[in-house]
Amino acid sequence: MRGLGLRRMHHSSIVLDTPENRGMISKVHYLLKIEEV
């Protein structure tokens, strides 16, 4: 979660759409709300 820039609940972060970030998101997708900007 820290690798995605998320530190606490109810905080948001904008990350680039890279294979590394997609892998991190897929591991914790059930904890996140993901939107395209």
C-alpha positions as CSV (number, residue, x, y, z in Angstrom):
1,M,0.0,0.0,0.0
2,R,2.9,2.4,0.7
3,G,4.3,1.7,-2.7
4,L,1.0,3.2,-4.1
5,G,1.4,6.3,-2.0
6,L,-1.4,5.3,0.4
7,R,-0.7,5.9,4.1
8,R,-4.1,6.1,5.9
9,M,-7.7,5.3,5.4
10,H,-9.8,7.8,3.3
11,H,-6.7,9.2,1.6
12,S,-6.2,9.2,-2.2
13,S,-3.3,8.9,-4.5
14,I,-2.8,9.3,-8.3
15,V,-0.3,6.9,-9.8
16,L,0.8,6.2,-13.4
17,D,-0.6,3.2,-15.2
18,T,2.5,1.0,-15.3
19,P,2.8,-2.7,-15.1
20,E,4.4,-2.3,-11.6
21,N,1.5,-0.3,-10.3
22,R,-1.0,-2.6,-11.8
23,G,0.6,-5.5,-10.0
24,M,0.5,-3.7,-6.7
25,I,-3.1,-2.8,-7.2
26,S,-4.1,-6.3,-8.2
27,K,-2.7,-7.6,-4.8
28,V,-5.0,-5.2,-2.8
29,H,-7.8,-4.4,-5.2
30,Y,-10.4,-5.5,-2.6
31,L,-9.2,-2.6,-0.3
32,L,-9.2,0.1,-3.0
33,K,-11.6,2.1,-5.1
34,I,-10.0,2.5,-8.4
35,E,-11.0,5.3,-10.9
36,E,-9.4,6.4,-14.2
37,V,-8.6,10.1,-14.3
